[in-house]
C-alpha cells in the first residue's frame, strides 16, 4: 500500500469512528437509549454547563474539544464557534420552553469577529458529558441534514 492510499484509508477510519459516535449519541437522545429520560439535566446544571462552554469560547478554546470544569464534563457543538467567530461576551437571556422538554436557553452573543450581536438558542442534553448544541446544529444532527 502506498503512503497516499494508507493515509486516505486512515482518514476514512477516523470519519467512520466519528460517524459511529454520532449515531450512538443520536440514538440515545432520541429516546431509544436505555437512559433516555435522564438526558434532560436539571435547570441549574444545564445553565452551568452552558456558561462553562460559552466561557471556554470567550477564552479562545477551540470548539469540539471536551471541556472539564469543576464537576462538569461538557462537549459543545456550535457551527458559529467552529467558523472562527470570536466571542466578546454573552448574556443568557432566559430559558425557553420546548414541546420535547429539552433544556433550551436563549443567549445573546456579542461577537468581535465579525463585530455583531446575535440571539441564538442552545440546547443542553446528556449527563456525562453534558452536550451543548446551538439549536440549528442540534436540528442538523437529529435529522442528519448536516451529513448529506
Secondary structure, DSSP 8 states (H G I E B T S, - for coil): --HHHHHHHHHHHHHHHHHHHHHHHHHHHTT-STTGGGGS--HHHHHHHHHHHHHHHHTT--TTS-EEETTEEEEEE-HHHHTT-EEEEEEEEEE---TT--EEEEEEEEEEETEEEEEEEEEEEESSSEEEEEHHHHHHHHHTGGG-
